Amino acid sequence: MQRHIITWALSLGLLSTASLANDIQIDYPGSHQAWQLRHCFQQAPAQMQAHGEATLTLTADWQWQGRSLTPRGRRLALPAGEAGCLQYTVKPRAGNHNQRSSRFRAQHPDSLLLSVDDWQWQASDQSQRQWPQVTINHPADVQVSAPWQLLKRSARQTHYQMKPSPSYANGFLAMGPMQLRTLALGESRLRLAIMAGNHTEHSDLLSDWVKQMAASVARVGESFPLPEVQVLVVLMTGSQGPVPWGQVNRAGGQGVLLVVNPESSRASLFADWTAAHEFSHLLMPYTPYDRWLSEGFASYHQNITRMRVGLLDEPTAWSKLIAGFERGQRTAQQRSAPVLKEAGRRHNMQMYWGGAVFALKADVALQQQSGGRMSLSKTLAGLQDCCLDTGRSWTARSLFQEMDRISASTVFTRLYEQEVKRAPFMEYADLLRELGIERNAYGRIRFNDQAPKALIRQRISLGY
């Protein structure tokens, strides 16, 4: 009822979002100690809500203007409409999957890495409010990295502006000894934070690596897709491969988390696909209900983007794509495999590489229909003007309708309806032959430039 009253008042102009402004202050003493959070309102919501059970574990001592509160389930009742502050304690040692990692604690004993959803209570009517500014007070030897828009920072205080979050998005707050750098890519900036532990000598290498991987993605739309991104690099020994984990986070802002093995060589780090994959996710808005789409397009571009900037030669890039297609097809041939639209974590290879085949087929169809005037890259560049960083969650259908509008075609919805919703995996062998991509007797990639769509393959490789 309270939300309906607020919505009605807003529609009549009786209440403005400015009057519902709210601000958050965090006082962090450092060294894993519990911290105090104060969330102040000009007009309090009727309720605050927790994202999950972790919030009930990590937070305690809830008070409104000095009066104790008790959660009911995942909700805290507040005196609706009153001015005042909700205060509670965040206890980082109480439990978090990052903090329970013995390797993380051993290698970063003075650092915190916490999911924002695990400790933040949010107003139940947040969609009707201005998003809060966050002020974090901290010791001078503690640095802060968050996905929110950075307003300003000093030695003991960091200010952010939260932004709308899509459904089911996540984000990470890091506090502790870190090396902070701002990397410029045209008009965009990457807020790089390196949680180095005892490996501070790698900072220059990691900065070069992050910038080059992000710059490869910028080639897709002629500029980096977002004005500002948090990039959090955590160095961890004891893992397989140079980059054992990466993920994109979109809660309150855009962020990329990369776990890097500091024992890796420069060559192996630059040869790894993970960072290119994660940055490629930022070319598209968030599609939590269609993971095959977001993972598939990122899998396609992790090879295409590196080829365009010379990190992979053309035969190697296409060989990696085809190897992925084959892995996905094998998974899709299992009896339990669903149609591609329904593919989930039980069929990861089908999901990742079936979506990559979709991206290639859409790219080829666009170029063929337009005589090279339109491509997947140009369509994704058009998304920068309308659809990125808005806090909205998209379905495949709604996003493809927008991409059809940008490309002045029906390529995306047609492929979606005719193939993605009907088959476990899209056929690709004939398309590769038409592009002039062949294997010799030793299994190595060779190109037939007389093939009917060889020019399209060359345009894709060069980024035209």
Secondary structure, DSSP 8 states (H G I E B T S, - for coil): -HHHHHHHHHHTTSS-GGGG-EEEEEE--STT--EEEEEEESS--SEEEESSHHHHHHEEEEEETTEE---BTTEEE--TT--EEEEEEE-GGG--TTTT-HHHHHH-TT-EEEEHHHH-EEETTGGGS---EEEEE--TT-EEE-SSEEEEE-SSEEEEE-----TT---EEEEES-EEEEEEETTEEEEEEEE-TT-GGGHHHHHHHHHHHHHHHHHHHTS-SSSEEEEEEEE-SS-SSS--EEEEE-SSS-EEEEEE-TTS-HHHHHH-SHHHHHHHHTTS-B-TT-HHHHHHHHHHHHHHHHHHTTSS-HHHHHHHHHHHHHHHHHHHTSTT---GGG--GGGHHHHHHHHHHHHHHHHHHHHHHHTTS--HHHHHHHHTTTTSSSS-B--HHHHHHHHHHHHTSSHHHHHIIIIITT-SS---HHHHHHHTEEE-TTS-EEE-TTSTTHHHHHHHHHT-
